[in-house]
């Protein structure tokens, strides 16, 4: 199964509270930190919600 490398590239300060919770649920706490998560529908949905804050790469 493929993985995705997700990097937080923009701060969540001033973001919608729901988006802050989504970023935290993805495992991202600080700017420029990266996590590797499985490529599934749930992860893709979370990424789509906060696509303006993160950068996604195939791993």
Phi and psi in degrees as GROMACS dihedral restraints (atoms count N, CA, C in turn):
[ dihedral_restraints ]
;  ai    aj    ak    al  type     phi  dphi    fc
    3     4     5     6     1   -75.3    20    10
    4     5     6     7     1   155.8    20    10
    6     7     8     9     1  -119.3    20    10
    7     8     9    10     1   160.7    20    10
    9    10    11    12     1  -119.7    20    10
   10    11    12    13     1   137.1    20    10
   12    13    14    15     1   -97.3    20    10
   13    14    15    16     1   118.7    20    10
   15    16    17    18     1  -114.7    20    10
   16    17    18    19     1   126.3    20    10
   18    19    20    21     1  -120.9    20    10
   19    20    21    22     1   131.2    20    10
   21    22    23    24     1   -79.9    20    10
   22    23    24    25     1   115.2    20    10
   24    25    26    27     1  -108.5    20    10
   25    26    27    28     1   -10.9    20    10
   27    28    29    30     1  -135.0    20    10
   28    29    30    31     1   142.8    20    10
   30    31    32    33     1   -66.3    20    10
   31    32    33    34     1   151.3    20    10
   33    34    35    36     1   -90.3    20    10
   34    35    36    37     1     3.4    20    10
   36    37    38    39     1   -64.0    20    10
   37    38    39    40     1   126.2    20    10
   39    40    41    42     1    85.0    20    10
   40    41    42    43     1    -1.4    20    10
   42    43    44    45     1   -78.6    20    10
   43    44    45    46     1   163.2    20    10
   45    46    47    48     1   -60.9    20    10
   46    47    48    49     1   136.0    20    10
   48    49    50    51     1   -52.7    20    10
   49    50    51    52     1   -36.9    20    10
   51    52    53    54     1   -63.3    20    10
   52    53    54    55     1   -36.8    20    10
   54    55    56    57     1   -70.5    20    10
   55    56    57    58     1   -36.8    20    10
   57    58    59    60     1   -60.0    20    10
   58    59    60    61     1   -44.5    20    10
   60    61    62    63     1   -65.1    20    10
   61    62    63    64     1   -37.3    20    10
   63    64    65    66     1   -65.7    20    10
   64    65    66    67     1   -44.0    20    10
   66    67    68    69     1   -61.3    20    10
   67    68    69    70     1   -42.2    20    10
   69    70    71    72     1   -65.5    20    10
   70    71    72    73     1   -38.2    20    10
   72    73    74    75     1   -67.1    20    10
   73    74    75    76     1   -27.7    20    10
   75    76    77    78     1   -73.4    20    10
   76    77    78    79     1   -12.3    20    10
   78    79    80    81     1    95.6    20    10
   79    80    81    82     1    14.9    20    10
   81    82    83    84     1  -102.0    20    10
   82    83    84    85     1   127.8    20    10
   84    85    86    87     1  -117.9    20    10
   85    86    87    88     1   -36.0    20    10
   87    88    89    90     1  -123.3    20    10
   88    89    90    91     1   154.9    20    10
   90    91    92    93     1   -63.7    20    10
   91    92    93    94     1   142.7    20    10
   93    94    95    96     1    70.2    20    10
   94    95    96    97     1    13.3    20    10
   96    97    98    99     1   -91.8    20    10
   97    98    99   100     1   147.4    20    10
   99   100   101   102     1  -123.3    20    10
  100   101   102   103     1   141.6    20    10
  102   103   104   105     1  -128.1    20    10
  103   104   105   106     1   155.0    20    10
  105   106   107   108     1  -114.2    20    10
  106   107   108   109     1   121.4    20    10
  108   109   110   111     1  -127.3    20    10
  109   110   111   112     1   155.4    20    10
  111   112   113   114     1   -65.9    20    10
  112   113   114   115     1   147.8    20    10
  114   115   116   117     1   -86.2    20    10
  115   116   117   118     1    91.7    20    10
  117   118   119   120     1  -135.5    20    10
  118   119   120   121     1   176.6    20    10
  120   121   122   123     1   -61.9    20    10
  121   122   123   124     1   -38.7    20    10
  123   124   125   126     1   -64.9    20    10
  124   125   126   127     1   -46.2    20    10
  126   127   128   129     1   -64.6    20    10
  127   128   129   130     1   -43.2    20    10
  129   130   131   132     1   -60.8    20    10
  130   131   132   133     1   -39.2    20    10
  132   133   134   135     1   -65.0    20    10
  133   134   135   136     1   -40.6    20    10
  135   136   137   138     1   -66.3    20    10
  136   137   138   139     1   -40.5    20    10
  138   139   140   141     1   -64.0    20    10
  139   140   141   142     1   -42.3    20    10
  141   142   143   144     1   -60.4    20    10
  142   143   144   145     1   -36.0    20    10
  144   145   146   147     1   -67.4    20    10
  145   146   147   148     1   -33.5    20    10
  147   148   149   150     1  -119.6    20    10
  148   149   150   151     1    32.3    20    10
  150   151   152   153     1   -61.9    20    10
  151   152   153   154     1   -21.9    20    10
  153   154   155   156     1   -79.0    20    10
  154   155   156   157     1    -8.8    20    10
  156   157   158   159     1  -109.9    20    10
  157   158   159   160     1   -15.6    20    10
  159   160   161   162     1  -124.7    20    10
  160   161   162   163     1   161.8    20    10
  162   163   164   165     1  -120.4    20    10
  163   164   165   166     1   134.7    20    10
  165   166   167   168     1  -119.6    20    10
  166   167   168   169     1   135.9    20    10
  168   169   170   171     1  -132.0    20    10
  169   170   171   172     1   149.2    20    10
  171   172   173   174     1   -73.5    20    10
  172   173   174   175     1   136.8    20    10
